[in-house]
Amino acid sequence: MEKILEELEQGETGIDALAKHVKRAGELIRQCKEKLRSTESEVSGLLKDLDDPSTS
């Protein structure tokens, strides 16, 4: 993402490259969201286990 942003800020990106960068940025954002959801689910499960007195 940082490399894409850097290239865009330099202003030397053509329309085709810009479209490619936008598509790639969208893919990276989707992957990050999926990883965050997965991690959130894992943490929630761990916290639930810790709060459940029957698992002690």
PyMOL Python script that loads the backbone (N, CA, C, O; Angstrom):
from pymol import cmd

cmd.read_pdbstr("""\
ATOM      1  N   MET A   1       0.832  -1.183   0.000  1.00  0.00           N
ATOM      2  CA  MET A   1       0.000   0.000   0.000  1.00  0.00           C
ATOM      3  C   MET A   1       0.881   1.253   0.000  1.00  0.00           C
ATOM      4  O   MET A   1       0.598   2.218  -0.711  1.00  0.00           O
ATOM      5  N   GLU A   2       1.942   1.230   0.797  1.00  0.00           N
ATOM      6  CA  GLU A   2       2.809   2.404   0.860  1.00  0.00           C
ATOM      7  C   GLU A   2       3.475   2.674  -0.487  1.00  0.00           C
ATOM      8  O   GLU A   2       3.590   3.825  -0.907  1.00  0.00           O
ATOM      9  N   LYS A   3       3.912   1.614  -1.160  1.00  0.00           N
ATOM     10  CA  LYS A   3       4.547   1.781  -2.466  1.00  0.00           C
ATOM     11  C   LYS A   3       3.552   2.350  -3.478  1.00  0.00           C
ATOM     12  O   LYS A   3       3.895   3.229  -4.269  1.00  0.00           O
ATOM     13  N   ILE A   4       2.330   1.848  -3.447  1.00  0.00           N
ATOM     14  CA  ILE A   4       1.298   2.349  -4.358  1.00  0.00           C
ATOM     15  C   ILE A   4       1.055   3.825  -4.092  1.00  0.00           C
ATOM     16  O   ILE A   4       1.003   4.624  -5.027  1.00  0.00           O
ATOM     17  N   LEU A   5       0.908   4.191  -2.832  1.00  0.00           N
ATOM     18  CA  LEU A   5       0.666   5.582  -2.470  1.00  0.00           C
ATOM     19  C   LEU A   5       1.829   6.470  -2.909  1.00  0.00           C
ATOM     20  O   LEU A   5       1.621   7.567  -3.427  1.00  0.00           O
ATOM     21  N   GLU A   6       3.043   5.992  -2.699  1.00  0.00           N
ATOM     22  CA  GLU A   6       4.227   6.757  -3.099  1.00  0.00           C
ATOM     23  C   GLU A   6       4.221   7.028  -4.600  1.00  0.00           C
ATOM     24  O   GLU A   6       4.493   8.147  -5.034  1.00  0.00           O
ATOM     25  N   GLU A   7       3.909   6.003  -5.388  1.00  0.00           N
ATOM     26  CA  GLU A   7       3.864   6.174  -6.839  1.00  0.00           C
ATOM     27  C   GLU A   7       2.784   7.160  -7.252  1.00  0.00           C
ATOM     28  O   GLU A   7       2.985   7.961  -8.165  1.00  0.00           O
ATOM     29  N   LEU A   8       1.635   7.103  -6.580  1.00  0.00           N
ATOM     30  CA  LEU A   8       0.546   8.018  -6.906  1.00  0.00           C
ATOM     31  C   LEU A   8       0.911   9.454  -6.546  1.00  0.00           C
ATOM     32  O   LEU A   8       0.585  10.383  -7.286  1.00  0.00           O
ATOM     33  N   GLU A   9       1.583   9.638  -5.417  1.00  0.00           N
ATOM     34  CA  GLU A   9       1.961  10.973  -4.976  1.00  0.00           C
ATOM     35  C   GLU A   9       2.990  11.606  -5.902  1.00  0.00           C
ATOM     36  O   GLU A   9       3.047  12.830  -6.018  1.00  0.00           O
ATOM     37  N   GLN A  10       3.799  10.793  -6.556  1.00  0.00           N
ATOM     38  CA  GLN A  10       4.803  11.307  -7.482  1.00  0.00           C
ATOM     39  C   GLN A  10       4.149  11.863  -8.748  1.00  0.00           C
ATOM     40  O   GLN A  10       4.768  12.633  -9.483  1.00  0.00           O
ATOM     41  N   GLY A  11       2.911  11.475  -8.996  1.00  0.00           N
ATOM     42  CA  GLY A  11       2.155  12.022 -10.113  1.00  0.00           C
ATOM     43  C   GLY A  11       2.581  11.526 -11.475  1.00  0.00           C
ATOM     44  O   GLY A  11       2.209  12.121 -12.486  1.00  0.00           O
ATOM     45  N   GLU A  12       3.340  10.466 -11.533  1.00  0.00           N
ATOM     46  CA  GLU A  12       3.807   9.950 -12.813  1.00  0.00           C
ATOM     47  C   GLU A  12       3.061   8.679 -13.219  1.00  0.00           C
ATOM     48  O   GLU A  12       3.544   7.917 -14.056  1.00  0.00           O
ATOM     49  N   THR A  13       1.915   8.454 -12.643  1.00  0.00           N
ATOM     50  CA  THR A  13       1.154   7.244 -12.898  1.00  0.00           C
ATOM     51  C   THR A  13       0.106   7.513 -13.975  1.00  0.00           C
ATOM     52  O   THR A  13      -0.704   8.432 -13.856  1.00  0.00           O
ATOM     53  N   GLY A  14       0.136   6.694 -15.027  1.00  0.00           N
ATOM     54  CA  GLY A  14      -0.846   6.829 -16.093  1.00  0.00           C
ATOM     55  C   GLY A  14      -2.180   6.214 -15.687  1.00  0.00           C
ATOM     56  O   GLY A  14      -2.283   5.580 -14.637  1.00  0.00           O
ATOM     57  N   ILE A  15      -3.180   6.400 -16.506  1.00  0.00           N
ATOM     58  CA  ILE A  15      -4.528   5.911 -16.218  1.00  0.00           C
ATOM     59  C   ILE A  15      -4.549   4.392 -16.064  1.00  0.00           C
ATOM     60  O   ILE A  15      -5.176   3.876 -15.138  1.00  0.00           O
ATOM     61  N   ASP A  16      -3.877   3.672 -16.955  1.00  0.00           N
ATOM     62  CA  ASP A  16      -3.870   2.211 -16.874  1.00  0.00           C
ATOM     63  C   ASP A  16      -3.187   1.737 -15.599  1.00  0.00           C
ATOM     64  O   ASP A  16      -3.670   0.826 -14.927  1.00  0.00           O
ATOM     65  N   ALA A  17      -2.064   2.359 -15.274  1.00  0.00           N
ATOM     66  CA  ALA A  17      -1.345   1.989 -14.048  1.00  0.00           C
ATOM     67  C   ALA A  17      -2.175   2.354 -12.829  1.00  0.00           C
ATOM     68  O   ALA A  17      -2.198   1.612 -11.846  1.00  0.00           O
ATOM     69  N   LEU A  18      -2.850   3.481 -12.885  1.00  0.00           N
ATOM     70  CA  LEU A  18      -3.704   3.904 -11.769  1.00  0.00           C
ATOM     71  C   LEU A  18      -4.812   2.882 -11.531  1.00  0.00           C
ATOM     72  O   LEU A  18      -5.088   2.523 -10.386  1.00  0.00           O
ATOM     73  N   ALA A  19      -5.441   2.416 -12.597  1.00  0.00           N
ATOM     74  CA  ALA A  19      -6.502   1.410 -12.463  1.00  0.00           C
ATOM     75  C   ALA A  19      -5.939   0.128 -11.851  1.00  0.00           C
ATOM     76  O   ALA A  19      -6.581  -0.495 -11.006  1.00  0.00           O
ATOM     77  N   LYS A  20      -4.750  -0.259 -12.278  1.00  0.00           N
ATOM     78  CA  LYS A  20      -4.101  -1.453 -11.739  1.00  0.00           C
ATOM     79  C   LYS A  20      -3.808  -1.267 -10.250  1.00  0.00           C
ATOM     80  O   LYS A  20      -4.026  -2.180  -9.453  1.00  0.00           O
ATOM     81  N   HIS A  21      -3.316  -0.087  -9.877  1.00  0.00           N
ATOM     82  CA  HIS A  21      -3.011   0.190  -8.478  1.00  0.00           C
ATOM     83  C   HIS A  21      -4.266   0.192  -7.606  1.00  0.00           C
ATOM     84  O   HIS A  21      -4.253  -0.318  -6.486  1.00  0.00           O
ATOM     85  N   VAL A  22      -5.330   0.759  -8.120  1.00  0.00           N
ATOM     86  CA  VAL A  22      -6.586   0.800  -7.362  1.00  0.00           C
ATOM     87  C   VAL A  22      -7.101  -0.619  -7.136  1.00  0.00           C
ATOM     88  O   VAL A  22      -7.556  -0.956  -6.043  1.00  0.00           O
ATOM     89  N   LYS A  23      -7.025  -1.441  -8.170  1.00  0.00           N
ATOM     90  CA  LYS A  23      -7.468  -2.833  -8.043  1.00  0.00           C
ATOM     91  C   LYS A  23      -6.616  -3.571  -7.010  1.00  0.00           C
ATOM     92  O   LYS A  23      -7.153  -4.291  -6.168  1.00  0.00           O
ATOM     93  N   ARG A  24      -5.305  -3.400  -7.066  1.00  0.00           N
ATOM     94  CA  ARG A  24      -4.404  -4.073  -6.123  1.00  0.00           C
ATOM     95  C   ARG A  24      -4.649  -3.568  -4.697  1.00  0.00           C
ATOM     96  O   ARG A  24      -4.656  -4.358  -3.753  1.00  0.00           O
ATOM     97  N   ALA A  25      -4.848  -2.279  -4.541  1.00  0.00           N
ATOM     98  CA  ALA A  25      -5.121  -1.721  -3.217  1.00  0.00           C
ATOM     99  C   ALA A  25      -6.405  -2.319  -2.650  1.00  0.00           C
ATOM    100  O   ALA A  25      -6.466  -2.630  -1.461  1.00  0.00           O
ATOM    101  N   GLY A  26      -7.423  -2.483  -3.476  1.00  0.00           N
ATOM    102  CA  GLY A  26      -8.669  -3.098  -3.041  1.00  0.00           C
ATOM    103  C   GLY A  26      -8.461  -4.530  -2.578  1.00  0.00           C
ATOM    104  O   GLY A  26      -9.041  -4.960  -1.581  1.00  0.00           O
ATOM    105  N   GLU A  27      -7.625  -5.270  -3.310  1.00  0.00           N
ATOM    106  CA  GLU A  27      -7.326  -6.656  -2.919  1.00  0.00           C
ATOM    107  C   GLU A  27      -6.603  -6.697  -1.570  1.00  0.00           C
ATOM    108  O   GLU A  27      -6.911  -7.527  -0.715  1.00  0.00           O
ATOM    109  N   LEU A  28      -5.644  -5.794  -1.393  1.00  0.00           N
ATOM    110  CA  LEU A  28      -4.900  -5.753  -0.132  1.00  0.00           C
ATOM    111  C   LEU A  28      -5.802  -5.378   1.039  1.00  0.00           C
ATOM    112  O   LEU A  28      -5.682  -5.946   2.124  1.00  0.00           O
ATOM    113  N   ILE A  29      -6.693  -4.433   0.823  1.00  0.00           N
ATOM    114  CA  ILE A  29      -7.637  -4.030   1.872  1.00  0.00           C
ATOM    115  C   ILE A  29      -8.543  -5.201   2.239  1.00  0.00           C
ATOM    116  O   ILE A  29      -8.805  -5.438   3.418  1.00  0.00           O
ATOM    117  N   ARG A  30      -9.022  -5.932   1.238  1.00  0.00           N
ATOM    118  CA  ARG A  30      -9.878  -7.093   1.493  1.00  0.00           C
ATOM    119  C   ARG A  30      -9.125  -8.140   2.321  1.00  0.00           C
ATOM    120  O   ARG A  30      -9.669  -8.690   3.278  1.00  0.00           O
ATOM    121  N   GLN A  31      -7.878  -8.409   1.949  1.00  0.00           N
ATOM    122  CA  GLN A  31      -7.082  -9.379   2.696  1.00  0.00           C
ATOM    123  C   GLN A  31      -6.869  -8.943   4.141  1.00  0.00           C
ATOM    124  O   GLN A  31      -6.940  -9.758   5.061  1.00  0.00           O
ATOM    125  N   CYS A  32      -6.612  -7.668   4.330  1.00  0.00           N
ATOM    126  CA  CYS A  32      -6.420  -7.146   5.695  1.00  0.00           C
ATOM    127  C   CYS A  32      -7.696  -7.273   6.519  1.00  0.00           C
ATOM    128  O   CYS A  32      -7.647  -7.657   7.687  1.00  0.00           O
ATOM    129  N   LYS A  33      -8.831  -6.954   5.917  1.00  0.00           N
ATOM    130  CA  LYS A  33     -10.100  -7.074   6.626  1.00  0.00           C
ATOM    131  C   LYS A  33     -10.376  -8.519   7.023  1.00  0.00           C
ATOM    132  O   LYS A  33     -10.827  -8.785   8.137  1.00  0.00           O
ATOM    133  N   GLU A  34     -10.104  -9.452   6.110  1.00  0.00           N
ATOM    134  CA  GLU A  34     -10.318 -10.869   6.414  1.00  0.00           C
ATOM    135  C   GLU A  34      -9.430 -11.312   7.576  1.00  0.00           C
ATOM    136  O   GLU A  34      -9.879 -12.030   8.470  1.00  0.00           O
ATOM    137  N   LYS A  35      -8.180 -10.882   7.559  1.00  0.00           N
ATOM    138  CA  LYS A  35      -7.256 -11.249   8.629  1.00  0.00           C
ATOM    139  C   LYS A  35      -7.703 -10.643   9.956  1.00  0.00           C
ATOM    140  O   LYS A  35      -7.634 -11.304  10.992  1.00  0.00           O
ATOM    141  N   LEU A  36      -8.154  -9.408   9.934  1.00  0.00           N
ATOM    142  CA  LEU A  36      -8.645  -8.763  11.157  1.00  0.00           C
ATOM    143  C   LEU A  36      -9.874  -9.479  11.713  1.00  0.00           C
ATOM    144  O   LEU A  36      -9.980  -9.679  12.923  1.00  0.00           O
ATOM    145  N   ARG A  37     -10.804  -9.866  10.834  1.00  0.00           N
ATOM    146  CA  ARG A  37     -12.001 -10.596  11.282  1.00  0.00           C
ATOM    147  C   ARG A  37     -11.614 -11.932  11.904  1.00  0.00           C
ATOM    148  O   ARG A  37     -12.147 -12.320  12.943  1.00  0.00           O
ATOM    149  N   SER A  38     -10.685 -12.630  11.262  1.00  0.00           N
ATOM    150  CA  SER A  38     -10.234 -13.923  11.762  1.00  0.00           C
ATOM    151  C   SER A  38      -9.574 -13.771  13.132  1.00  0.00           C
ATOM    152  O   SER A  38      -9.849 -14.543  14.050  1.00  0.00           O
ATOM    153  N   THR A  39      -8.718 -12.787  13.259  1.00  0.00           N
ATOM    154  CA  THR A  39      -8.023 -12.548  14.523  1.00  0.00           C
ATOM    155  C   THR A  39      -9.011 -12.140  15.606  1.00  0.00           C
ATOM    156  O   THR A  39      -8.903 -12.586  16.748  1.00  0.00           O
ATOM    157  N   GLU A  40      -9.971 -11.296  15.254  1.00  0.00           N
ATOM    158  CA  GLU A  40     -10.990 -10.874  16.214  1.00  0.00           C
ATOM    159  C   GLU A  40     -11.787 -12.080  16.717  1.00  0.00           C
ATOM    160  O   GLU A  40     -12.080 -12.189  17.908  1.00  0.00           O
ATOM    161  N   SER A  41     -12.130 -12.976  15.803  1.00  0.00           N
ATOM    162  CA  SER A  41     -12.873 -14.171  16.167  1.00  0.00           C
ATOM    163  C   SER A  41     -12.059 -15.051  17.117  1.00  0.00           C
ATOM    164  O   SER A  41     -12.586 -15.562  18.105  1.00  0.00           O
ATOM    165  N   GLU A  42     -10.768 -15.222  16.810  1.00  0.00           N
ATOM    166  CA  GLU A  42      -9.907 -16.027  17.669  1.00  0.00           C
ATOM    167  C   GLU A  42      -9.785 -15.422  19.061  1.00  0.00           C
ATOM    168  O   GLU A  42      -9.873 -16.135  20.060  1.00  0.00           O
ATOM    169  N   VAL A  43      -9.583 -14.118  19.128  1.00  0.00           N
ATOM    170  CA  VAL A  43      -9.448 -13.436  20.421  1.00  0.00           C
ATOM    171  C   VAL A  43     -10.753 -13.531  21.203  1.00  0.00           C
ATOM    172  O   VAL A  43     -10.737 -13.778  22.409  1.00  0.00           O
ATOM    173  N   SER A  44     -11.871 -13.340  20.530  1.00  0.00           N
ATOM    174  CA  SER A  44     -13.170 -13.445  21.207  1.00  0.00           C
ATOM    175  C   SER A  44     -13.367 -14.839  21.792  1.00  0.00           C
ATOM    176  O   SER A  44     -13.853 -14.988  22.913  1.00  0.00           O
ATOM    177  N   GLY A  45     -12.985 -15.860  21.022  1.00  0.00           N
ATOM    178  CA  GLY A  45     -13.096 -17.232  21.509  1.00  0.00           C
ATOM    179  C   GLY A  45     -12.219 -17.478  22.724  1.00  0.00           C
ATOM    180  O   GLY A  45     -12.643 -18.128  23.679  1.00  0.00           O
ATOM    181  N   LEU A  46     -11.002 -16.961  22.690  1.00  0.00           N
ATOM    182  CA  LEU A  46     -10.102 -17.113  23.834  1.00  0.00           C
ATOM    183  C   LEU A  46     -10.641 -16.410  25.069  1.00  0.00           C
ATOM    184  O   LEU A  46     -10.589 -16.952  26.172  1.00  0.00           O
ATOM    185  N   LEU A  47     -11.159 -15.202  24.882  1.00  0.00           N
ATOM    186  CA  LEU A  47     -11.714 -14.457  26.013  1.00  0.00           C
ATOM    187  C   LEU A  47     -12.945 -15.154  26.579  1.00  0.00           C
ATOM    188  O   LEU A  47     -13.146 -15.171  27.793  1.00  0.00           O
ATOM    189  N   LYS A  48     -13.764 -15.725  25.710  1.00  0.00           N
ATOM    190  CA  LYS A  48     -14.948 -16.447  26.158  1.00  0.00           C
ATOM    191  C   LYS A  48     -14.528 -17.659  26.988  1.00  0.00           C
ATOM    192  O   LYS A  48     -15.126 -17.945  28.025  1.00  0.00           O
ATOM    193  N   ASP A  49     -13.500 -18.368  26.527  1.00  0.00           N
ATOM    194  CA  ASP A  49     -12.992 -19.527  27.265  1.00  0.00           C
ATOM    195  C   ASP A  49     -12.465 -19.110  28.639  1.00  0.00           C
ATOM    196  O   ASP A  49     -12.658 -19.824  29.622  1.00  0.00           O
ATOM    197  N   LEU A  50     -11.811 -17.974  28.704  1.00  0.00           N
ATOM    198  CA  LEU A  50     -11.266 -17.497  29.964  1.00  0.00           C
ATOM    199  C   LEU A  50     -12.375 -17.108  30.953  1.00  0.00           C
ATOM    200  O   LEU A  50     -12.237 -17.290  32.162  1.00  0.00           O
ATOM    201  N   ASP A  51     -13.467 -16.573  30.417  1.00  0.00           N
ATOM    202  CA  ASP A  51     -14.586 -16.148  31.251  1.00  0.00           C
ATOM    203  C   ASP A  51     -15.485 -17.280  31.669  1.00  0.00           C
ATOM    204  O   ASP A  51     -16.259 -17.131  32.615  1.00  0.00           O
ATOM    205  N   ASP A  52     -15.408 -18.425  30.985  1.00  0.00           N
ATOM    206  CA  ASP A  52     -16.278 -19.566  31.268  1.00  0.00           C
ATOM    207  C   ASP A  52     -15.709 -20.371  32.432  1.00  0.00           C
ATOM    208  O   ASP A  52     -14.681 -21.030  32.273  1.00  0.00           O
ATOM    209  N   PRO A  53     -16.354 -20.332  33.602  1.00  0.00           N
ATOM    210  CA  PRO A  53     -15.819 -21.031  34.767  1.00  0.00           C
ATOM    211  C   PRO A  53     -15.790 -22.545  34.594  1.00  0.00           C
ATOM    212  O   PRO A  53     -15.054 -23.213  35.320  1.00  0.00           O
ATOM    213  N   SER A  54     -16.545 -23.107  33.682  1.00  0.00           N
ATOM    214  CA  SER A  54     -16.564 -24.562  33.515  1.00  0.00           C
ATOM    215  C   SER A  54     -15.322 -25.083  32.821  1.00  0.00           C
ATOM    216  O   SER A  54     -15.070 -26.288  32.830  1.00  0.00           O
ATOM    217  N   THR A  55     -14.529 -24.184  32.210  1.00  0.00           N
ATOM    218  CA  THR A  55     -13.314 -24.627  31.528  1.00  0.00           C
ATOM    219  C   THR A  55     -12.090 -24.581  32.442  1.00  0.00           C
ATOM    220  O   THR A  55     -10.998 -24.972  32.032  1.00  0.00           O
ATOM    221  N   SER A  56     -12.263 -24.112  33.662  1.00  0.00           N
ATOM    222  CA  SER A  56     -11.121 -24.007  34.591  1.00  0.00           C
ATOM    223  C   SER A  56     -10.868 -25.291  35.315  1.00  0.00           C
ATOM    224  O   SER A  56      -9.947 -25.370  36.128  1.00  0.00           O
TER     225      SER A  56
END
""", "prot")
cmd.dss("prot")
cmd.show_as("cartoon", "prot")
cmd.util.cbc("prot")
cmd.orient("prot")
